[in-house]
Every structure is written in structure tokens, then in C-alpha cells.
Amino acid sequence: MKKPISATIDEELIKWIEKEIKGKKSYRNKSHLIEIALDNLKKEVDK
């Protein structure tokens, strides 16, 4: 089950996220991109 959270994110990162969402069809929204990024980070850390 997914649960909503709140995070304070640097303005430059938000601009980058918005650019990525507009430029690619891989992400439905900001939350989707952040979830994928965190999942990728988790996989790297767990290696």
C-alpha cells in the first residue's frame, strides 16, 4: 500500500523533475519519478 509523504526538495531538483516529466513518457507525475528514483537508489545501496 502506498502512503503519502511530504518532503522539502531543492528548487533546482524540482525544475529538473518537471523537465524530465515533460520530456519523457516514462513518468506519470512527480511522485512516480521520485518513487522510481528512490527504488533505484535502494537497489544500488542493497548491492
CHARMM-style PDB file with segment names, atoms N, HN, CA, C and O in Angstrom:
ATOM      1  N   MET     1       0.843  -1.175   0.000  1.00  0.00      PROA
ATOM      2  CA  MET     1       0.000   0.000   0.000  1.00  0.00      PROA
ATOM      3  C   MET     1       0.890   1.240   0.000  1.00  0.00      PROA
ATOM      4  O   MET     1       1.877   1.311   0.733  1.00  0.00      PROA
ATOM      5  N   LYS     2       0.537   2.188  -0.809  1.00  0.00      PROA
ATOM      6  HN  LYS     2      -0.264   2.131  -1.404  1.00  0.00      PROA
ATOM      7  CA  LYS     2       1.300   3.436  -0.869  1.00  0.00      PROA
ATOM      8  C   LYS     2       0.725   4.426   0.138  1.00  0.00      PROA
ATOM      9  O   LYS     2      -0.485   4.490   0.353  1.00  0.00      PROA
ATOM     10  N   LYS     3       1.621   5.191   0.747  1.00  0.00      PROA
ATOM     11  HN  LYS     3       2.604   5.139   0.573  1.00  0.00      PROA
ATOM     12  CA  LYS     3       1.211   6.204   1.719  1.00  0.00      PROA
ATOM     13  C   LYS     3       1.803   7.545   1.311  1.00  0.00      PROA
ATOM     14  O   LYS     3       2.957   7.613   0.887  1.00  0.00      PROA
ATOM     15  N   PRO     4       1.025   8.606   1.437  1.00  0.00      PROA
ATOM     16  CA  PRO     4       1.547   9.932   1.086  1.00  0.00      PROA
ATOM     17  C   PRO     4       2.574  10.411   2.114  1.00  0.00      PROA
ATOM     18  O   PRO     4       2.451  10.152   3.311  1.00  0.00      PROA
ATOM     19  N   ILE     5       3.593  11.121   1.608  1.00  0.00      PROA
ATOM     20  HN  ILE     5       3.693  11.332   0.635  1.00  0.00      PROA
ATOM     21  CA  ILE     5       4.588  11.739   2.482  1.00  0.00      PROA
ATOM     22  C   ILE     5       4.809  13.167   2.004  1.00  0.00      PROA
ATOM     23  O   ILE     5       4.341  13.564   0.936  1.00  0.00      PROA
ATOM     24  N   SER     6       5.520  13.916   2.805  1.00  0.00      PROA
ATOM     25  HN  SER     6       5.900  13.593   3.673  1.00  0.00      PROA
ATOM     26  CA  SER     6       5.861  15.284   2.432  1.00  0.00      PROA
ATOM     27  C   SER     6       7.377  15.421   2.509  1.00  0.00      PROA
ATOM     28  O   SER     6       8.011  14.878   3.414  1.00  0.00      PROA
ATOM     29  N   ALA     7       7.954  16.148   1.555  1.00  0.00      PROA
ATOM     30  HN  ALA     7       7.439  16.589   0.820  1.00  0.00      PROA
ATOM     31  CA  ALA     7       9.400  16.347   1.554  1.00  0.00      PROA
ATOM     32  C   ALA     7       9.719  17.746   1.048  1.00  0.00      PROA
ATOM     33  O   ALA     7       9.030  18.274   0.175  1.00  0.00      PROA
ATOM     34  N   THR     8      10.756  18.331   1.597  1.00  0.00      PROA
ATOM     35  HN  THR     8      11.316  17.901   2.306  1.00  0.00      PROA
ATOM     36  CA  THR     8      11.252  19.613   1.121  1.00  0.00      PROA
ATOM     37  C   THR     8      12.386  19.320   0.145  1.00  0.00      PROA
ATOM     38  O   THR     8      13.373  18.675   0.499  1.00  0.00      PROA
ATOM     39  N   ILE     9      12.232  19.804  -1.091  1.00  0.00      PROA
ATOM     40  HN  ILE     9      11.430  20.328  -1.378  1.00  0.00      PROA
ATOM     41  CA  ILE     9      13.181  19.482  -2.153  1.00  0.00      PROA
ATOM     42  C   ILE     9      13.723  20.773  -2.756  1.00  0.00      PROA
ATOM     43  O   ILE     9      12.986  21.735  -2.970  1.00  0.00      PROA
ATOM     44  N   ASP    10      15.013  20.773  -3.023  1.00  0.00      PROA
ATOM     45  HN  ASP    10      15.612  19.992  -2.849  1.00  0.00      PROA
ATOM     46  CA  ASP    10      15.683  21.925  -3.613  1.00  0.00      PROA
ATOM     47  C   ASP    10      14.991  22.347  -4.913  1.00  0.00      PROA
ATOM     48  O   ASP    10      14.560  21.507  -5.702  1.00  0.00      PROA
ATOM     49  N   GLU    11      14.893  23.645  -5.117  1.00  0.00      PROA
ATOM     50  HN  GLU    11      15.242  24.328  -4.476  1.00  0.00      PROA
ATOM     51  CA  GLU    11      14.210  24.198  -6.291  1.00  0.00      PROA
ATOM     52  C   GLU    11      14.812  23.701  -7.605  1.00  0.00      PROA
ATOM     53  O   GLU    11      14.082  23.446  -8.563  1.00  0.00      PROA
ATOM     54  N   GLU    12      16.132  23.564  -7.656  1.00  0.00      PROA
ATOM     55  HN  GLU    12      16.725  23.771  -6.878  1.00  0.00      PROA
ATOM     56  CA  GLU    12      16.780  23.072  -8.876  1.00  0.00      PROA
ATOM     57  C   GLU    12      16.374  21.631  -9.175  1.00  0.00      PROA
ATOM     58  O   GLU    12      16.185  21.265 -10.336  1.00  0.00      PROA
ATOM     59  N   LEU    13      16.241  20.819  -8.137  1.00  0.00      PROA
ATOM     60  HN  LEU    13      16.395  21.116  -7.195  1.00  0.00      PROA
ATOM     61  CA  LEU    13      15.788  19.441  -8.346  1.00  0.00      PROA
ATOM     62  C   LEU    13      14.347  19.408  -8.841  1.00  0.00      PROA
ATOM     63  O   LEU    13      14.002  18.583  -9.687  1.00  0.00      PROA
ATOM     64  N   ILE    14      13.517  20.285  -8.329  1.00  0.00      PROA
ATOM     65  HN  ILE    14      13.797  20.955  -7.642  1.00  0.00      PROA
ATOM     66  CA  ILE    14      12.122  20.348  -8.779  1.00  0.00      PROA
ATOM     67  C   ILE    14      12.065  20.723 -10.254  1.00  0.00      PROA
ATOM     68  O   ILE    14      11.289  20.145 -11.015  1.00  0.00      PROA
ATOM     69  N   LYS    15      12.884  21.690 -10.661  1.00  0.00      PROA
ATOM     70  HN  LYS    15      13.515  22.160 -10.043  1.00  0.00      PROA
ATOM     71  CA  LYS    15      12.931  22.076 -12.077  1.00  0.00      PROA
ATOM     72  C   LYS    15      13.367  20.898 -12.935  1.00  0.00      PROA
ATOM     73  O   LYS    15      12.808  20.662 -14.006  1.00  0.00      PROA
ATOM     74  N   TRP    16      14.366  20.161 -12.465  1.00  0.00      PROA
ATOM     75  HN  TRP    16      14.820  20.352 -11.595  1.00  0.00      PROA
ATOM     76  CA  TRP    16      14.847  19.001 -13.202  1.00  0.00      PROA
ATOM     77  C   TRP    16      13.753  17.936 -13.306  1.00  0.00      PROA
ATOM     78  O   TRP    16      13.543  17.355 -14.370  1.00  0.00      PROA
ATOM     79  N   ILE    17      13.062  17.688 -12.200  1.00  0.00      PROA
ATOM     80  HN  ILE    17      13.232  18.161 -11.335  1.00  0.00      PROA
ATOM     81  CA  ILE    17      11.965  16.707 -12.196  1.00  0.00      PROA
ATOM     82  C   ILE    17      10.900  17.105 -13.205  1.00  0.00      PROA
ATOM     83  O   ILE    17      10.444  16.272 -13.990  1.00  0.00      PROA
ATOM     84  N   GLU    18      10.503  18.363 -13.191  1.00  0.00      PROA
ATOM     85  HN  GLU    18      10.873  19.039 -12.553  1.00  0.00      PROA
ATOM     86  CA  GLU    18       9.470  18.836 -14.118  1.00  0.00      PROA
ATOM     87  C   GLU    18       9.919  18.687 -15.570  1.00  0.00      PROA
ATOM     88  O   GLU    18       9.124  18.328 -16.438  1.00  0.00      PROA
ATOM     89  N   LYS    19      11.204  18.967 -15.830  1.00  0.00      PROA
ATOM     90  HN  LYS    19      11.851  19.259 -15.125  1.00  0.00      PROA
ATOM     91  CA  LYS    19      11.744  18.811 -17.183  1.00  0.00      PROA
ATOM     92  C   LYS    19      11.729  17.339 -17.604  1.00  0.00      PROA
ATOM     93  O   LYS    19      11.385  17.022 -18.742  1.00  0.00      PROA
ATOM     94  N   GLU    20      12.095  16.458 -16.703  1.00  0.00      PROA
ATOM     95  HN  GLU    20      12.375  16.716 -15.779  1.00  0.00      PROA
ATOM     96  CA  GLU    20      12.100  15.022 -17.000  1.00  0.00      PROA
ATOM     97  C   GLU    20      10.690  14.513 -17.299  1.00  0.00      PROA
ATOM     98  O   GLU    20      10.500  13.705 -18.209  1.00  0.00      PROA
ATOM     99  N   ILE    21       9.719  14.975 -16.549  1.00  0.00      PROA
ATOM    100  HN  ILE    21       9.873  15.630 -15.810  1.00  0.00      PROA
ATOM    101  CA  ILE    21       8.336  14.528 -16.747  1.00  0.00      PROA
ATOM    102  C   ILE    21       7.818  14.985 -18.105  1.00  0.00      PROA
ATOM    103  O   ILE    21       7.145  14.227 -18.804  1.00  0.00      PROA
ATOM    104  N   LYS    22       8.129  16.217 -18.477  1.00  0.00      PROA
ATOM    105  HN  LYS    22       8.675  16.833 -17.909  1.00  0.00      PROA
ATOM    106  CA  LYS    22       7.668  16.742 -19.768  1.00  0.00      PROA
ATOM    107  C   LYS    22       8.400  16.090 -20.929  1.00  0.00      PROA
ATOM    108  O   LYS    22       7.810  15.863 -21.985  1.00  0.00      PROA
ATOM    109  N   GLY    23       9.672  15.787 -20.746  1.00  0.00      PROA
ATOM    110  HN  GLY    23      10.152  15.971 -19.888  1.00  0.00      PROA
ATOM    111  CA  GLY    23      10.489  15.278 -21.836  1.00  0.00      PROA
ATOM    112  C   GLY    23      10.347  13.793 -22.109  1.00  0.00      PROA
ATOM    113  O   GLY    23      10.691  13.321 -23.193  1.00  0.00      PROA
ATOM    114  N   LYS    24       9.847  13.062 -21.141  1.00  0.00      PROA
ATOM    115  HN  LYS    24       9.567  13.445 -20.260  1.00  0.00      PROA
ATOM    116  CA  LYS    24       9.769  11.609 -21.294  1.00  0.00      PROA
ATOM    117  C   LYS    24       8.377  11.120 -20.929  1.00  0.00      PROA
ATOM    118  O   LYS    24       7.696  11.704 -20.086  1.00  0.00      PROA
ATOM    119  N   LYS    25       7.977  10.060 -21.566  1.00  0.00      PROA
ATOM    120  HN  LYS    25       8.530   9.586 -22.251  1.00  0.00      PROA
ATOM    121  CA  LYS    25       6.669   9.473 -21.272  1.00  0.00      PROA
ATOM    122  C   LYS    25       6.780   8.383 -20.203  1.00  0.00      PROA
ATOM    123  O   LYS    25       5.802   7.695 -19.913  1.00  0.00      PROA
ATOM    124  N   SER    26       7.970   8.228 -19.618  1.00  0.00      PROA
ATOM    125  HN  SER    26       8.765   8.788 -19.854  1.00  0.00      PROA
ATOM    126  CA  SER    26       8.211   7.163 -18.646  1.00  0.00      PROA
ATOM    127  C   SER    26       7.589   7.438 -17.282  1.00  0.00      PROA
ATOM    128  O   SER    26       7.375   6.513 -16.499  1.00  0.00      PROA
ATOM    129  N   TYR    27       7.300   8.698 -16.998  1.00  0.00      PROA
ATOM    130  HN  TYR    27       7.473   9.449 -17.635  1.00  0.00      PROA
ATOM    131  CA  TYR    27       6.823   9.072 -15.670  1.00  0.00      PROA
ATOM    132  C   TYR    27       5.431   9.684 -15.761  1.00  0.00      PROA
ATOM    133  O   TYR    27       5.171  10.549 -16.598  1.00  0.00      PROA
ATOM    134  N   ARG    28       4.540   9.221 -14.887  1.00  0.00      PROA
ATOM    135  HN  ARG    28       4.751   8.518 -14.208  1.00  0.00      PROA
ATOM    136  CA  ARG    28       3.172   9.749 -14.878  1.00  0.00      PROA
ATOM    137  C   ARG    28       3.102  11.124 -14.216  1.00  0.00      PROA
ATOM    138  O   ARG    28       2.338  11.993 -14.635  1.00  0.00      PROA
ATOM    139  N   ASN    29       3.916  11.302 -13.170  1.00  0.00      PROA
ATOM    140  HN  ASN    29       4.537  10.596 -12.829  1.00  0.00      PROA
ATOM    141  CA  ASN    29       3.886  12.547 -12.407  1.00  0.00      PROA
ATOM    142  C   ASN    29       5.142  12.626 -11.533  1.00  0.00      PROA
ATOM    143  O   ASN    29       6.000  11.745 -11.587  1.00  0.00      PROA
ATOM    144  N   LYS    30       5.240  13.682 -10.734  1.00  0.00      PROA
ATOM    145  HN  LYS    30       4.543  14.397 -10.690  1.00  0.00      PROA
ATOM    146  CA  LYS    30       6.419  13.869  -9.879  1.00  0.00      PROA
ATOM    147  C   LYS    30       6.584  12.718  -8.899  1.00  0.00      PROA
ATOM    148  O   LYS    30       7.691  12.219  -8.699  1.00  0.00      PROA
ATOM    149  N   SER    31       5.489  12.301  -8.293  1.00  0.00      PROA
ATOM    150  HN  SER    31       4.589  12.707  -8.456  1.00  0.00      PROA
ATOM    151  CA  SER    31       5.563  11.206  -7.323  1.00  0.00      PROA
ATOM    152  C   SER    31       6.102   9.937  -7.965  1.00  0.00      PROA
ATOM    153  O   SER    31       6.901   9.220  -7.362  1.00  0.00      PROA
ATOM    154  N   HSD    32       5.667   9.662  -9.178  1.00  0.00      PROA
ATOM    155  HN  HSD    32       5.017  10.245  -9.667  1.00  0.00      PROA
ATOM    156  CA  HSD    32       6.121   8.465  -9.886  1.00  0.00      PROA
ATOM    157  C   HSD    32       7.626   8.528 -10.137  1.00  0.00      PROA
ATOM    158  O   HSD    32       8.332   7.545  -9.911  1.00  0.00      PROA
ATOM    159  N   LEU    33       8.120   9.672 -10.600  1.00  0.00      PROA
ATOM    160  HN  LEU    33       7.547  10.470 -10.783  1.00  0.00      PROA
ATOM    161  CA  LEU    33       9.554   9.826 -10.845  1.00  0.00      PROA
ATOM    162  C   LEU    33      10.343   9.658  -9.544  1.00  0.00      PROA
ATOM    163  O   LEU    33      11.360   8.965  -9.525  1.00  0.00      PROA
ATOM    164  N   ILE    34       9.889  10.278  -8.472  1.00  0.00      PROA
ATOM    165  HN  ILE    34       9.063  10.841  -8.488  1.00  0.00      PROA
ATOM    166  CA  ILE    34      10.590  10.188  -7.186  1.00  0.00      PROA
ATOM    167  C   ILE    34      10.587   8.750  -6.681  1.00  0.00      PROA
ATOM    168  O   ILE    34      11.598   8.272  -6.166  1.00  0.00      PROA
ATOM    169  N   GLU    35       9.465   8.062  -6.822  1.00  0.00      PROA
ATOM    170  HN  GLU    35       8.643   8.450  -7.239  1.00  0.00      PROA
ATOM    171  CA  GLU    35       9.380   6.669  -6.380  1.00  0.00      PROA
ATOM    172  C   GLU    35      10.366   5.789  -7.158  1.00  0.00      PROA
ATOM    173  O   GLU    35      11.037   4.945  -6.564  1.00  0.00      PROA
ATOM    174  N   ILE    36      10.457   5.975  -8.460  1.00  0.00      PROA
ATOM    175  HN  ILE    36       9.912   6.661  -8.943  1.00  0.00      PROA
ATOM    176  CA  ILE    36      11.398   5.205  -9.279  1.00  0.00      PROA
ATOM    177  C   ILE    36      12.836   5.533  -8.879  1.00  0.00      PROA
ATOM    178  O   ILE    36      13.670   4.635  -8.765  1.00  0.00      PROA
ATOM    179  N   ALA    37      13.126   6.816  -8.666  1.00  0.00      PROA
ATOM    180  HN  ALA    37      12.449   7.546  -8.759  1.00  0.00      PROA
ATOM    181  CA  ALA    37      14.480   7.225  -8.274  1.00  0.00      PROA
ATOM    182  C   ALA    37      14.872   6.602  -6.933  1.00  0.00      PROA
ATOM    183  O   ALA    37      15.996   6.125  -6.775  1.00  0.00      PROA
ATOM    184  N   LEU    38      13.961   6.606  -5.981  1.00  0.00      PROA
ATOM    185  HN  LEU    38      13.049   6.994  -6.109  1.00  0.00      PROA
ATOM    186  CA  LEU    38      14.260   6.020  -4.672  1.00  0.00      PROA
ATOM    187  C   LEU    38      14.422   4.505  -4.766  1.00  0.00      PROA
ATOM    188  O   LEU    38      15.270   3.924  -4.089  1.00  0.00      PROA
ATOM    189  N   ASP    39      13.614   3.873  -5.600  1.00  0.00      PROA
ATOM    190  HN  ASP    39      12.925   4.344  -6.151  1.00  0.00      PROA
ATOM    191  CA  ASP    39      13.739   2.429  -5.796  1.00  0.00      PROA
ATOM    192  C   ASP    39      15.100   2.092  -6.408  1.00  0.00      PROA
ATOM    193  O   ASP    39      15.742   1.123  -6.001  1.00  0.00      PROA
ATOM    194  N   ASN    40      15.540   2.890  -7.386  1.00  0.00      PROA
ATOM    195  HN  ASN    40      15.019   3.677  -7.716  1.00  0.00      PROA
ATOM    196  CA  ASN    40      16.865   2.683  -7.993  1.00  0.00      PROA
ATOM    197  C   ASN    40      17.979   2.890  -6.976  1.00  0.00      PROA
ATOM    198  O   ASN    40      18.949   2.132  -6.956  1.00  0.00      PROA
ATOM    199  N   LEU    41      17.850   3.910  -6.132  1.00  0.00      PROA
ATOM    200  HN  LEU    41      17.062   4.526  -6.148  1.00  0.00      PROA
ATOM    201  CA  LEU    41      18.841   4.161  -5.083  1.00  0.00      PROA
ATOM    202  C   LEU    41      18.889   2.990  -4.111  1.00  0.00      PROA
ATOM    203  O   LEU    41      19.970   2.549  -3.721  1.00  0.00      PROA
ATOM    204  N   LYS    42      17.737   2.490  -3.722  1.00  0.00      PROA
ATOM    205  HN  LYS    42      16.858   2.848  -4.039  1.00  0.00      PROA
ATOM    206  CA  LYS    42      17.666   1.350  -2.802  1.00  0.00      PROA
ATOM    207  C   LYS    42      18.375   0.140  -3.394  1.00  0.00      PROA
ATOM    208  O   LYS    42      19.115  -0.549  -2.691  1.00  0.00      PROA
ATOM    209  N   LYS    43      18.158  -0.124  -4.676  1.00  0.00      PROA
ATOM    210  HN  LYS    43      17.557   0.436  -5.247  1.00  0.00      PROA
ATOM    211  CA  LYS    43      18.815  -1.261  -5.336  1.00  0.00      PROA
ATOM    212  C   LYS    43      20.331  -1.094  -5.327  1.00  0.00      PROA
ATOM    213  O   LYS    43      21.056  -2.069  -5.125  1.00  0.00      PROA
ATOM    214  N   GLU    44      20.818   0.127  -5.542  1.00  0.00      PROA
ATOM    215  HN  GLU    44      20.229   0.918  -5.705  1.00  0.00      PROA
ATOM    216  CA  GLU    44      22.257   0.392  -5.524  1.00  0.00      PROA
ATOM    217  C   GLU    44      22.838   0.189  -4.128  1.00  0.00      PROA
ATOM    218  O   GLU    44      23.911  -0.395  -3.975  1.00  0.00      PROA
ATOM    219  N   VAL    45      22.136   0.664  -3.127  1.00  0.00      PROA
ATOM    220  HN  VAL    45      21.264   1.138  -3.251  1.00  0.00      PROA
ATOM    221  CA  VAL    45      22.615   0.559  -1.749  1.00  0.00      PROA
ATOM    222  C   VAL    45      22.615  -0.899  -1.289  1.00  0.00      PROA
ATOM    223  O   VAL    45      23.500  -1.318  -0.543  1.00  0.00      PROA
ATOM    224  N   ASP    46      21.625  -1.666  -1.731  1.00  0.00      PROA
ATOM    225  HN  ASP    46      20.906  -1.326  -2.337  1.00  0.00      PROA
ATOM    226  CA  ASP    46      21.492  -3.066  -1.309  1.00  0.00      PROA
ATOM    227  C   ASP    46      22.449  -4.019  -2.019  1.00  0.00      PROA
ATOM    228  O   ASP    46      22.494  -5.200  -1.673  1.00  0.00      PROA
ATOM    229  N   LYS    47      23.212  -3.547  -2.997  1.00  0.00      PROA
ATOM    230  HN  LYS    47      23.175  -2.588  -3.278  1.00  0.00      PROA
ATOM    231  CA  LYS    47      24.154  -4.425  -3.726  1.00  0.00      PROA
ATOM    232  C   LYS    47      25.206  -4.994  -2.811  1.00  0.00      PROA
ATOM    233  OT1 LYS    47      26.071  -5.747  -3.258  1.00  0.00      PROA
TER     234      LYS     47
END
